[in-house]
């Protein structure tokens, strides 16, 4: 991926398309986990790719490409949240999540793959419930959980993506896990 980014910076044909193909689904998933809105997530993931295309030459290789790109993506999402908050305050709109908290995006709520077909139905139900509970976490906690669980990033990389200290990321992950355990325990 690092070499592909350099190829994008040098405007080699096909390099950008390949990076988009590799990261498009993950970018949308991360944007959705932060914004909780399908259209805004699509817009922000596309904006992140545009920013990547424009700034590929500034990638210094001091971190993994994915960490650098996810940082661009999260910045796009945070910019969008600031714009949305300002606009909604101006016109008095309510966040659509307040109106429909039980309407999760089916793409984002897909359960993790399972290996034992006999346990498949129960696993699917539990995973849907866990991700529904993740959706109720704060945006920072949702992003940290998504980057950790779905993208497999280490705490150090999550800290770079979210522009937080590693200790703060660990706090977000710990609080998210504690909240999830408590809520799952309350349902049992």
N, C-alpha and C positions, 0 to 999 in steps of 0.2 A: 504494500500500500504506500509505503514511503517513496518507493521508486516511481509508482504511478503518479504520486503527487508532483514529483519532480518533472515527470513527463507532461503533466498538465501545465506546469509552469513554463515548460518549453513549447507548449502548444502542439504536442504530438497528436496526430489524429487518433481518435478512439480512446485515448487515455481517460479523458473526462467521463465519457460514456460508461466506461468500465467501472470507474469509482462510483458513479451514480448507481449503477446496477448492483454493486456490492453493498452499498450503504443505504439505499433508498428505503427499504422496509424498516431497518433499525432507526433511521432518522425520523421517520414518521412516528414510530412507536414511542421514541423518547419525547418528541414534540408533543404528542398526544398526552403522555403521562404528565407533562408539565402544564399544558394548556387546557386539557379536557374538552376540546372542541375540535371536531373533525376538520372543518374547513381551515381554521386557524393553524392546525397542526400541518396540514398539507402546504399551506402558504409558507409557514416558517421553515419547513424542511426544504422547500424549493428555494427560499431565500438563502438558506444556509449553503446550498449547493452553488448558488450564484456567487456568494461571498467567497466560497472555496475557490471557484474558478478565477475570480479576480485576484485573490491573495495567495494563490498556490506558491508563488515565488518567495513569499515570506516564511514559509514553513522551513524551520531551521533544523529539524530532525532531533531536537533536544528531548522530545517525548515521542510516543508512538503517534502515528498518523491519526488513529481513531480518537485518541485523547484530544488532539488538536482540533479535529473536526467537530467532536462533540461539544467542545468549548464554544466554537462558532455557533453551533446549533442552539445551545442553551442560551447564549447571548441573544440570538434572534427571538427565542421564546420569551425571555425576560423583557426585551424591548416591546414585544407584542402585548405582554401583560400590562406593562406601563401604559401603553396607548389605549388598551381596552379599558383599564380602570379610569383613566382620564375621560374617555368618551362616555362611558356609562355614568360617571358622576355628572357629567355635563348634561346628559339627556335624561337621567333618572332611570336607566334600565336596570333590571335585576339580572344577575348572572343566571344563565339558563340552568346551571346545576342546581340552583335553589328551587327551580320549578319542577325538575325531573331528576331527583337524585337516584331513582331506581332504573334509569335508562342508560346502562353502560354500553359502550361501543363494543359490538360483538367481536370485532377484530382484535381489540385490545384485551378482551376478557377471555381469550382462548386459553384453555388450560395447558399446562406443560405436557409434553408427550409422556406417555406411560409405556411400561414394558410388559406388564401382566394383563392380558385381555380380560381375565376374570375380575380384576379390580378396576377396570377401565371406567365404568359408570360412576362408581363411588369417588374415584380419583378426580374425574372430571368435575363432579359436583363440588368437591372440596376446593379444588383449584379455582373454580369460578367464584366461590365464596371468598377465598383468600384475596383474589385480585379485586373483587368488589370492595373488600375492606381496605385494600391498598389505595383504592380510588378515593377513599374518605380521608386519607392522610393529608398533611400540609403539602404544598407544592415541592418544597425542598426535600421532605421525607420521601414523597413519591418518586422524585427524580433519583434520589440516592438508592432507593430500593430497586427501581427499574434498572439503573446502571449496574448495580451489584448482581441482582438475580437474573435478569434477562440478558444483559450484555457481558456479564462475567468480569467486570472491571474490578481491579484491586482498589482499596481505599485510597491509595496514593493517586491513582488515575481519576477516581471520582472527585477527589479534592481539586485536581487540576481542571476538570471539566466544569465543576460548579463554582470554581474560584473561591474555595473555602479551605481552611486548614484541615489536615487529616483528622485532628481531634474533633473538629466540628462535624465532619462527615461521620465519624464513629458515633458521636452523640445522636445525630439524625437517625442513623441505622439502629442504634440501641433503642431510642424512643419509639421508632416505628415498630420494631420487633416487640417491644413491651406492649404497645397499644394493640397490635395484632393478636398477641397471646391473650391479653385481657378480653378482647372482644370475642375471640373464638371460644375462650373459656366460658364467657357469659352465655353463649349460645348452646353450649354442650349440656 
